[in-house]
Amino acid sequence: QVQLEESGGGLVQAGGALRLSCVASGIIVSIGVTEWHRQAPGKQRELVARITRSGSTNYAESVKGRFTISRDNAKNTVYLQMNSLNPEDTAVYYCTKFSLWGQGTQVTVSS
């Protein structure tokens, strides 16, 4: 079964950190591009970070310097390390690859 499964979300205070995981099944994360997106209530889904096959990364301006996307090929997993979280980061975070989306994981940052 081909799927992406996110985990690691939760409730954290402003200034805190979380690490999201995206475990892939039936698909190899080291091939092609993997992205993290997020969708806040009442807002459009937006790209947060992406990692390419070569390992190069790109970030939304709003998370640069705070978020880090990485990949563990042995675990077939992509991570999103989120530091210095603020309430504006509250959203459902999704992992996506090859038009496949996970179910999302909720991140809530309290002020």
RABEL-V910488 format. One line per field, one symbol per residue. ss: DSSP state (a for helix, b for strand, c for the rest). phi: phi as a letter, one per 40 degrees, with the letter a starting at -180 (. if undefined). burial: I if it has 16 or more other ideal C-beta (glycine too) atoms within 10 Angstrom, else O. A space follows every 10 residues. Layout:
ss->???
phi->???
burial->???
This chain:
ss->ccbbbbbccb bbbccccbbb bbbbbccccc cccbbbbbbc cccccbbbbb bcccccbbbc ccccccbbbb bbccccbbbb bbccccaaac bbbbbbbccb bcccbbbbbb c
phi->.cabbcahci bacdgcbabc bbcbbgaccc cgbbbbbabc dgbccbcbaa bcdcgcbbbc dcbdgbbbca abcccfbbbb cbbfcbdccc acbbbaafgc bccgbcbbbc c
burial->OOOIOIOIIO OIOOOOOIOI IIIIOOOOII OOOIIIIIOO OOOOOOOIII IOOOOOOOIO OOIOOOIIIO IOOOOIIIII OIOOIOOOII IIIIIIIOOO OIOIIOIOIO O
